[in-house]
């Protein structure tokens, strides 16, 4: 009888040991997940990213030249840094900011460089300039902007159409790779830094020289990447702010108990078996997804530019014009289709959508042009 009781006690002790061990494992898992979620993600033009799309190489070169680089990841930190000293503002994607935020930052800085200029930024800060397609051919400065003159050729990426009284450099076709407005402390320069100042392209042509000349003039740079919470308009309370503080610990405890029970009583499965699945992710899906994000942000012009960029690359590849600029590709497409040159240029380069409806119609016309060009070159191919 005592042997039976002793055996039951051992089984009970083993059961409780399993529960405690499961709770410990669950706690470690929760802590690991929390740590992963709080790790900052370094992305496009991030001054602390060493990846191909980061800009750490440029920051290190600036610092080697004695230029102080201050990284600001929220608006308050950027304004504070700009107020404490004369510094050039390197401004990333401005989607979270409103018009007043942009003008305040320009007025506080001693010169501003727009790294990812949106349609609104060009209109507001660069005297009504607009986007004018893309180019992947090298271009010479051909302008009176000193920083560009002494930097040499660049491969500009996004092109711009200058507004009245705006300085413009690096002409390719009908667009320019750099536009500048204002003077002295209020001067604003717009370039496509995603094609010039990222680690992958910094060593090409005169990209590094242009970056140093634009950003190193004052001896200090405030590199500001706006975050989603930087908007001036107060947002409604989030679900997390409305949730009582005791709810999260209670949910974690319940989840830990459930996981411990699953580990204790769950069925043990065999080893995992890997299987190669024939899955192909189309490159166009990435472009279309980014365009949808721009459309959701109320920037149909930038959304259409994303679609045009990929369409021009594909059309240029089909026509054997991989190294040509956007205007040349558009003209070649018009000639291939025996279509009106101005109409084809409008679809591929010039038309500016004013609303979501205009964006949808422009995207449809863009796809029709691409399909028509492909049919003339490869009639047997069925385009999606």
C-alpha angles and dihedrals in degrees: 000000000000090000090055092049091047090052091051091050090052091051091048091050091049090050093053090045089055092050093050091047090050092051090051092050091048091050092051091049092051091049091049092050091048090051092051092049092052095049108108117242114228113209145153114357092353107160091215097049120101092190123110092267096044127092103220092119092059092048091052091049091050091050091048087056091054097259114140111227117200116191113212121186098179134042097246092055091048094050091046093051093047092049094052097058145357104280139157114242116227102195123197129195106340098198095119094050129083128217094269091052091053095049092045091053092048092050093048096048128076093233128339132227116197107213098184104020116198125203090259093050092053093048095046104036106023101051098265098313117162139203115269107187129268139294133195098187125100116259134194121229099246092175144093097250103119096210091055096041093060095041100066128209125354136179097236108195108195115042129212137206108223122233125228112302093008123137113233132192139179101037118205116171108317096336139072130224095217132033127181134187134183128021141258113345095001096050115128122197123192123201135152097253091177087072097036117028104037119106092252095058105025094099093051119108111312097334096117092046092051091049093050093046094049098042104031101057097099099038093244134067128195105204104201123189106183115226128213091258096055097091116118094223111090110240125222115265112279124234089254092055091051094047116098112247094242094060097075096052090046092052091047091051092049091047091050091050091049092049091048091051090048092051091047100045102019124114117256113236127206126255119302117261119212121216128185109232122201095240121151122184111205115231089223091065090067092052093045091049092052090048089054089053091053090047091051089051090058095252106120092164093060091042091055090047090058091053092045093051093059094038092054091049091052094044091047090051092050092049093045093248100120094144098041125109123251095260092052091050091050092050091047090051091051091050092047092052093039085231133145107286095214092051093050091047090051092054096044101034123359115038112103117205115222098189142018089264090055089049093054092048092047091049090052092051090047092054092047091054092049093049092048092052092049091049091054092052100037107018092177093058118097110213119211 
